[in-house]
Amino acid sequence: MLAARAPVAWAAAEPNTQVPAGSHHYAATGFPDRIVASPAQDAAHGFAVAWRTDASVRTPQLQLVVAGDSPDVGTPRVIAARTQELRSENGVSLHHRADVDGLQPDTLYAYRVQGQHTWSAWNHFRTAAPAGQPLTMLYFGDTQNKNLSLVSRVIRQAWRSAPDARLAVFAGDLVSGGDGVDDSEWGEWFEAGRWLLEGTAVAPAPGNHEYFEEFEDTPQARRVLGGHWPVTFALPANGPVETARTTYWFDYQDVRVAVVDGTSALDLGTAQAQAKWLDTVLGDNPHPWSIVLIHQPFYSPRADRDNVALVDTLLPVLRKHRVDLVLQGHDHTYGRRGDEGGAATPVFIVSVAGPKQYRLSDMARRTMRPVGEDTQLYQVLRVDPQRIAYESRTATGRLYDAFELRRDADGGKRLVEIDQGRIAPRDCPRAASPKGREERCWE
């Protein structure tokens, strides 16, 4: 018979990765891994794939066919990849990128990527449908911590809830980083979402944890983009010069998605350049809907997190172009609010998929509805020309928040609350942590 034990803060005791100290479990080999597909600027006619091998793979290829039911896939189209080297605590790795264009809309393709005398599995990927067809997409707030042990269940549940999802957006801080095990953290992020990442159009925003502090605690301290971000994803290269590696946009059926680098805007002085770029991207939007994805919130649910440069410089652009949704992370809580002045849009949302949980500010409790603490979440969005149906669900699939944005015949937009079936908002059950009531729920 097992002896009773005193309650423990299990979330605090578990390390950030499952990798024992000194292990190189996630070192690259000749077998291709960390395979992730991302949308091209025109997602109906192309996509791109990034993957990793060790240094033995110098001329990698991607092979592509139209997916069929026979195991004889036929003669594939061959696309040569570009390669960059990365050095990490797990040694040297090569990161490859293949851009696939000239595809047909709403078509299921099969692709595989090359390793050293070997290949990956054949993965299925469906291109975006023409405008006017319904789209299901997923949105995840910060994953960041304990990706394999605790985030993986959220990603699996999201896929169960929306097996027809074609697009998945991540609002930054995919890993924690900065602790000497960055590559192992990335390895666990890929293991947590493997099937989703290989077969869905994945579009991440960079967070502050994708950067690191160079010359920390000195007058020369500055933010520097970490080495993993530029090589890990094969993203559209259409951002402004100042944030060419972290800012981009793409069209997916009836929505234009613009991804903004909040860390660079706040810490590196690129807010004006990004605002000018965003004004052009949103101004040329031919679609009925627009979504902006950014890590740091315009309206923070935490105390003392006023992101002034975003509000002063970028928010006027969102209002000018009547952006519909602003999907955010960073604050490790849940909160939703509309824009000031009673307009239906933009709708600003902050969510968190990972286990690191913060406390809400009193201001958030007064100005946002609903809000939540101590809750891992994912979001399902269903989009057609007349409506965006939004659901936020918990790690076990329970409905936490829901609303619809509806377009009227004259082009006006209405927000309609969906209250039926929601569970009650959650607060952190713990007493105030050592860092104070406004800080972390879990240490």
C-alpha positions as CSV (number, residue, x, y, z in Angstrom):
1,M,0.0,0.0,0.0
2,L,1.4,3.4,-1.0
3,A,1.9,5.8,1.8
4,A,0.0,9.1,1.6
5,R,2.1,12.1,0.6
6,A,1.7,15.8,1.3
7,P,0.5,17.8,-1.6
8,V,3.3,19.1,-3.9
9,A,3.5,21.8,-6.5
10,W,4.1,19.3,-9.2
11,A,4.3,21.9,-11.9
12,A,7.2,23.6,-10.2
13,A,9.1,20.3,-9.6
14,E,9.1,19.2,-13.2
15,P,12.0,20.5,-15.3
16,N,11.3,22.5,-18.4
17,T,12.2,19.6,-20.7
18,Q,12.1,15.8,-20.3
19,V,15.8,15.6,-21.3
20,P,18.2,14.5,-18.5
21,A,21.2,16.7,-17.9
22,G,24.0,15.9,-20.2
23,S,21.8,14.0,-22.7
24,H,21.9,14.8,-26.4
25,H,18.7,13.0,-27.2
26,Y,17.7,15.6,-29.7
27,A,21.0,15.8,-31.6
28,A,20.5,15.8,-35.4
29,T,21.1,12.6,-37.4
30,G,21.0,11.7,-41.0
31,F,17.3,11.0,-40.6
32,P,15.2,14.1,-41.4
33,D,13.3,15.5,-38.5
34,R,11.6,18.8,-37.3
35,I,9.5,18.9,-40.4
36,V,7.1,21.8,-40.6
37,A,5.0,23.1,-43.4
38,S,4.1,26.8,-43.7
39,P,1.8,28.7,-46.1
40,A,3.2,30.6,-49.1
41,Q,2.1,34.2,-49.5
42,D,-0.7,32.8,-51.8
43,A,-1.6,29.7,-49.8
44,A,-3.8,28.3,-52.6
45,H,-0.9,27.9,-54.9
46,G,2.1,27.1,-52.7
47,F,3.6,26.2,-49.4
48,A,7.1,25.7,-48.0
49,V,8.7,23.1,-45.8
50,A,11.6,23.3,-43.4
51,W,13.4,20.3,-41.9
52,R,16.6,19.3,-40.1
53,T,19.4,16.8,-40.5
54,D,23.0,16.4,-39.4
55,A,25.9,17.8,-41.5
56,S,26.1,14.7,-43.8
57,V,23.1,16.0,-45.9
58,R,24.5,18.6,-48.3
59,T,22.1,18.5,-51.3
60,P,18.7,17.8,-49.8
61,Q,15.5,17.6,-51.9
62,L,11.8,17.6,-51.4
63,Q,9.6,15.3,-53.5
64,L,6.0,16.1,-54.3
65,V,3.1,14.2,-55.9
66,V,-0.7,14.6,-56.0
67,A,-1.8,12.3,-53.2
68,G,-3.6,9.2,-54.4
69,D,-4.9,5.9,-53.0
70,S,-2.3,3.6,-54.6
71,P,1.0,3.0,-52.8
72,D,2.6,3.6,-56.2
73,V,2.9,7.4,-55.9
74,G,4.2,7.8,-59.5
75,T,7.1,10.0,-60.6
76,P,7.5,12.9,-58.1
77,R,8.3,16.5,-58.8
78,V,11.7,17.3,-57.3
79,I,12.4,20.6,-55.5
80,A,15.9,21.4,-54.4
81,A,16.3,22.9,-50.9
82,R,18.4,25.7,-49.5
83,T,20.5,24.9,-46.4
84,Q,21.8,26.8,-43.3
85,E,23.9,25.6,-40.5
86,L,23.1,25.9,-36.8
87,R,25.3,25.2,-33.8
88,S,23.7,24.4,-30.4
89,E,24.2,22.4,-27.2
90,N,23.3,19.4,-29.3
91,G,26.1,20.0,-31.9
92,V,26.0,21.0,-35.5
93,S,22.8,20.7,-37.5
94,L,21.7,21.6,-41.0
95,H,18.3,23.2,-41.6
96,H,16.8,22.9,-45.0
97,R,14.0,24.8,-46.8
98,A,12.1,23.9,-49.9
99,D,9.6,26.3,-51.5
100,V,6.8,24.7,-53.6
101,D,4.9,26.7,-56.1
102,G,2.6,26.3,-59.1
103,L,0.1,24.2,-57.2
104,Q,-3.7,23.8,-57.6
105,P,-6.1,25.1,-55.0
106,D,-7.8,22.8,-52.6
107,T,-5.7,19.8,-53.7
108,L,-4.2,17.1,-51.5
109,Y,-0.5,16.6,-52.1
110,A,2.0,14.2,-50.7
111,Y,5.5,15.2,-50.0
112,R,8.6,13.8,-48.4
113,V,12.0,15.3,-47.5
114,Q,15.5,13.8,-47.9
115,G,18.0,12.7,-45.3
116,Q,21.3,10.8,-45.6
117,H,20.5,7.8,-47.8
118,T,16.9,7.9,-46.4
119,W,13.7,9.9,-46.6
120,S,10.9,11.0,-44.3
121,A,7.4,9.5,-44.5
122,W,5.1,10.8,-47.2
123,N,3.1,13.6,-45.5
124,H,-0.2,14.9,-46.8
125,F,-0.7,18.6,-47.2
126,R,-3.8,20.3,-48.7
127,T,-3.5,23.7,-50.3
128,A,-6.0,26.5,-49.5
129,A,-9.3,26.4,-51.2
130,P,-10.5,29.3,-53.4
131,A,-12.0,32.3,-51.7
132,G,-15.6,31.7,-50.6
133,Q,-15.0,28.2,-49.2
134,P,-15.2,27.6,-45.4
135,L,-11.9,27.5,-43.5
136,T,-11.1,26.0,-40.1
137,M,-8.0,27.2,-38.3
138,L,-6.4,26.8,-34.9
139,Y,-4.8,29.5,-32.7
140,F,-2.5,28.8,-29.8
141,G,-1.1,31.2,-27.3
142,D,2.3,30.7,-25.7
143,T,3.4,27.1,-25.6
144,Q,6.8,27.9,-24.1
145,N,7.3,25.6,-21.2
146,K,7.1,21.8,-20.8
147,N,6.1,21.4,-24.4
148,L,6.3,17.6,-24.4
149,S,4.8,16.8,-21.0
150,L,2.0,19.4,-20.9
151,V,1.5,21.3,-24.2
152,S,1.3,18.1,-26.3
153,R,-2.1,17.3,-24.8
154,V,-3.5,20.7,-25.8
155,I,-2.3,20.2,-29.4
156,R,-3.8,16.7,-29.6
157,Q,-7.1,17.9,-28.1
158,A,-7.2,20.8,-30.6
159,W,-6.8,18.4,-33.5
160,R,-9.6,16.2,-32.1
161,S,-11.8,19.2,-31.9
162,A,-11.0,20.4,-35.4
163,P,-9.7,17.6,-37.6
164,D,-10.5,19.6,-40.7
165,A,-8.2,22.5,-39.6
166,R,-5.8,23.6,-42.4
167,L,-4.1,26.5,-40.8
168,A,-2.5,26.8,-37.3
169,V,-1.2,30.1,-35.9
170,F,1.1,30.4,-32.8
171,A,1.3,33.7,-31.0
172,G,5.0,33.5,-30.0
173,D,7.2,32.2,-27.2
174,L,7.1,28.7,-28.6
175,V,9.9,27.7,-26.3
176,S,11.4,29.3,-23.2
177,G,15.1,29.4,-24.3
178,G,18.0,31.1,-22.7
179,D,18.8,28.3,-20.3
180,G,21.4,26.3,-22.3
181,V,19.0,23.7,-23.5
182,D,17.3,25.7,-26.3
183,D,17.8,23.0,-28.9
184,S,16.3,20.3,-26.7
185,E,13.3,22.6,-26.1
186,W,12.8,23.0,-29.8
187,G,13.1,19.2,-30.1
188,E,10.2,18.8,-27.6
189,W,8.1,21.5,-29.3
190,F,8.4,19.5,-32.5
191,E,7.7,16.2,-30.8
192,A,4.6,17.7,-29.1
193,G,3.0,18.8,-32.4
194,R,4.6,16.6,-34.9
195,W,1.6,15.4,-37.0
196,L,0.0,18.9,-36.9
197,L,3.2,20.6,-38.0
198,E,3.9,18.3,-40.9
199,G,0.4,18.4,-42.4
200,T,-1.0,21.8,-41.6
201,A,0.0,25.3,-42.7
202,V,1.8,26.6,-39.6
203,A,2.3,30.3,-39.1
204,P,4.1,31.5,-35.9
205,A,4.8,34.9,-34.6
206,P,8.1,35.5,-32.8
207,G,7.9,36.2,-29.1
208,N,10.4,37.8,-26.7
209,H,11.7,34.3,-25.8
210,E,12.7,33.8,-29.4
211,Y,15.2,36.6,-28.7
212,F,17.9,36.6,-26.1
213,E,19.7,39.4,-24.2
214,E,23.3,40.0,-25.5
215,F,25.7,41.6,-23.0
216,E,23.0,41.4,-20.3
217,D,23.3,43.8,-17.4
218,T,25.8,46.0,-19.2
219,P,25.4,49.3,-21.0
220,Q,25.8,47.4,-24.3
221,A,22.8,45.1,-23.5
222,R,20.5,44.5,-26.5
223,R,18.0,42.1,-27.9
224,V,19.2,39.6,-30.5
225,L,17.1,37.1,-32.4
226,G,18.0,33.6,-31.5
227,G,19.6,31.3,-34.0
228,H,16.8,28.8,-34.2
229,W,14.0,31.1,-35.4
230,P,15.5,32.0,-38.9
231,V,16.2,28.4,-39.8
232,T,13.3,26.5,-38.1
233,F,10.5,27.8,-40.2
234,A,10.0,28.4,-44.0
235,L,8.0,31.6,-43.8
236,P,7.0,34.1,-46.6
237,A,9.8,36.6,-47.1
238,N,7.7,39.7,-47.5
239,G,8.1,41.7,-44.4
240,P,9.8,45.1,-44.1
241,V,13.6,45.3,-44.3
242,E,13.9,46.0,-40.6
243,T,12.1,42.8,-39.6
244,A,12.6,40.7,-42.7
245,R,13.2,37.5,-40.8
246,T,10.2,37.8,-38.3
247,T,7.4,39.8,-40.0
248,Y,5.3,38.5,-42.9
249,W,1.8,38.2,-44.4
250,F,-0.2,35.6,-46.4
251,D,-3.6,35.1,-47.9
252,Y,-5.7,32.1,-46.9
253,Q,-9.1,31.8,-48.6
254,D,-11.2,34.8,-47.2
255,V,-8.7,36.1,-44.7
256,R,-5.4,38.0,-44.9
257,V,-3.1,37.3,-42.0
258,A,-0.4,39.8,-41.0
259,V,2.3,38.7,-38.5
260,V,3.9,41.5,-36.5
261,D,7.1,41.3,-34.4
262,G,6.1,42.9,-31.2
263,T,9.5,42.4,-29.5
264,S,11.3,44.2,-32.3
265,A,8.7,47.0,-32.2
266,L,9.0,47.5,-28.5
267,D,12.8,46.9,-27.9
268,L,14.5,47.5,-31.2
269,G,12.7,50.6,-32.5
270,T,11.0,49.1,-35.5
271,A,7.4,50.1,-34.6
272,Q,7.2,52.9,-37.3
273,A,8.6,50.7,-40.0
274,Q,6.2,47.9,-39.2
275,A,3.3,50.3,-39.0
276,K,4.1,51.6,-42.5
277,W,4.4,48.0,-43.8
278,L,1.2,47.0,-42.1
279,D,-0.7,49.9,-43.5
280,T,0.2,48.8,-47.0
281,V,-0.5,45.1,-46.4
282,L,-4.0,45.8,-44.9
283,G,-4.8,48.5,-47.4
284,D,-4.3,46.1,-50.3
285,N,-6.5,43.4,-48.7
286,P,-9.1,42.1,-51.2
287,H,-10.7,39.7,-48.7
288,P,-13.6,40.3,-46.3
289,W,-11.6,39.5,-43.2
290,S,-8.2,40.4,-41.7
291,I,-6.3,39.0,-38.7
292,V,-3.2,40.4,-37.0
293,L,-1.0,37.9,-35.1
294,I,1.4,39.4,-32.5
295,H,3.0,38.2,-29.3
296,Q,2.7,41.2,-27.0
297,P,-0.9,42.4,-26.3
298,F,-2.1,45.9,-27.2
299,Y,-4.3,45.7,-24.0
300,S,-2.5,43.6,-21.4
301,P,-4.4,41.4,-18.9
302,R,-1.5,41.7,-16.5
303,A,-0.5,44.7,-14.4
304,D,2.3,47.0,-15.4
305,R,2.5,45.6,-19.0
306,D,1.6,48.7,-21.0
307,N,3.0,48.2,-24.5
308,V,3.0,51.9,-25.4
309,A,4.8,51.7,-28.7
310,L,2.2,49.2,-30.0
311,V,-0.8,51.4,-28.9
312,D,0.7,54.6,-30.2
313,T,2.1,53.4,-33.5
314,L,0.4,50.2,-34.6
315,L,-3.1,50.5,-33.1
316,P,-4.1,53.4,-35.4
317,V,-3.3,51.2,-38.4
318,L,-5.6,48.4,-37.1
319,R,-8.4,50.8,-36.5
320,K,-8.0,52.5,-39.9
321,H,-8.3,49.2,-41.7
322,R,-11.0,47.7,-39.4
323,V,-8.9,44.6,-38.6
324,D,-11.2,41.9,-37.3
325,L,-9.2,39.9,-34.8
326,V,-5.9,40.5,-33.0
327,L,-4.5,37.2,-31.7
328,Q,-1.9,37.6,-29.0
329,G,0.0,35.8,-26.2
330,H,2.7,36.8,-23.8
331,D,0.6,37.3,-20.6
332,H,-0.2,33.7,-19.8
333,T,-3.8,34.3,-19.0
334,Y,-7.0,34.6,-21.0
335,G,-8.7,37.8,-21.8
336,R,-10.9,39.2,-24.6
337,R,-12.0,42.8,-25.2
338,G,-13.3,45.0,-28.0
339,D,-11.8,48.2,-29.1
340,E,-12.5,51.4,-27.2
341,G,-15.5,53.4,-28.4
342,G,-17.8,50.4,-28.8
343,A,-16.8,49.3,-32.3
344,A,-17.4,45.7,-33.1
345,T,-13.8,45.3,-34.3
346,P,-10.9,44.8,-33.7
347,V,-11.5,42.1,-31.1
348,F,-8.3,41.6,-29.0
349,I,-7.6,38.2,-27.5
350,V,-4.9,36.9,-25.3
351,S,-4.5,33.2,-24.7
352,V,-2.1,30.7,-23.3
353,A,-1.6,27.0,-24.4
354,G,1.3,26.2,-22.0
355,P,1.4,25.4,-18.3
356,K,3.1,28.7,-17.2
357,Q,0.2,30.7,-15.8
358,Y,0.1,34.3,-14.6
359,R,-2.4,36.4,-12.5
360,L,-4.9,38.8,-14.0
361,S,-4.8,42.5,-13.2
362,D,-7.7,44.3,-11.6
363,M,-8.0,46.3,-14.8
364,A,-8.4,43.2,-16.9
365,R,-11.2,42.0,-14.7
366,R,-13.0,45.3,-15.3
367,T,-12.4,45.7,-19.0
368,M,-12.3,42.1,-20.4
369,R,-14.9,39.4,-20.7
370,P,-14.4,36.6,-20.2
371,V,-11.0,36.3,-18.4
372,G,-9.3,33.3,-16.9
373,E,-6.3,32.1,-14.9
374,D,-4.8,28.6,-14.4
375,T,-6.2,27.3,-17.7
376,Q,-4.5,25.8,-20.7
377,L,-6.4,26.7,-23.9
378,Y,-6.6,26.5,-27.6
379,Q,-8.9,28.2,-30.1
380,V,-10.8,27.0,-33.1
381,L,-11.9,29.6,-35.7
382,R,-14.3,28.8,-38.6
383,V,-14.3,31.4,-41.3
384,D,-16.5,32.0,-44.4
385,P,-17.2,35.2,-46.3
386,Q,-20.1,36.2,-43.9
387,R,-18.9,35.0,-40.5
388,I,-16.0,34.2,-38.2
389,A,-17.1,31.7,-35.5
390,Y,-14.7,31.7,-32.6
391,E,-14.3,29.1,-29.8
392,S,-11.8,29.0,-27.0
393,R,-11.6,25.5,-25.4
394,T,-9.7,24.1,-22.5
395,A,-7.1,21.3,-22.5
396,T,-9.9,18.8,-22.0
397,G,-12.0,20.3,-24.8
398,R,-14.6,22.2,-22.7
399,L,-16.0,25.4,-24.2
400,Y,-14.5,28.5,-22.4
401,D,-15.5,31.4,-24.7
402,A,-17.4,31.8,-27.9
403,F,-18.6,34.5,-30.2
404,E,-19.3,35.2,-33.9
405,L,-18.3,38.2,-36.0
406,R,-21.0,38.6,-38.7
407,R,-21.0,40.8,-41.8
408,D,-24.2,42.6,-42.6
409,A,-25.4,43.2,-46.2
410,D,-23.9,46.7,-46.1
411,G,-20.5,45.4,-45.0
412,G,-21.0,46.4,-41.3
413,K,-19.8,43.9,-38.6
414,R,-21.6,42.7,-35.5
415,L,-20.2,40.7,-32.6
416,V,-22.7,38.1,-31.3
417,E,-22.0,36.5,-28.0
418,I,-22.4,32.7,-27.8
419,D,-23.0,31.9,-24.1
420,Q,-24.6,28.5,-24.3
421,G,-22.3,25.6,-23.1
422,R,-19.5,27.7,-21.7
423,I,-17.9,26.7,-18.4
424,A,-17.4,29.3,-15.7
425,P,-14.2,31.4,-15.9
426,R,-11.3,30.0,-13.8
427,D,-9.1,31.7,-11.3
428,C,-5.8,30.4,-9.9
429,P,-6.6,28.3,-6.9
430,R,-3.3,28.9,-5.1
431,A,-2.6,31.5,-2.5
432,A,-0.5,34.4,-3.5
433,S,2.8,33.2,-4.8
434,P,6.1,34.5,-3.5
435,K,6.2,36.9,-6.4
436,G,3.0,38.5,-5.4
437,R,-0.7,38.4,-6.3
438,E,-0.1,40.0,-9.8
439,E,2.6,37.5,-10.8
440,R,2.6,33.8,-11.4
441,C,-0.1,31.4,-10.6
442,W,2.4,28.5,-10.7
443,E,6.1,28.9,-9.8
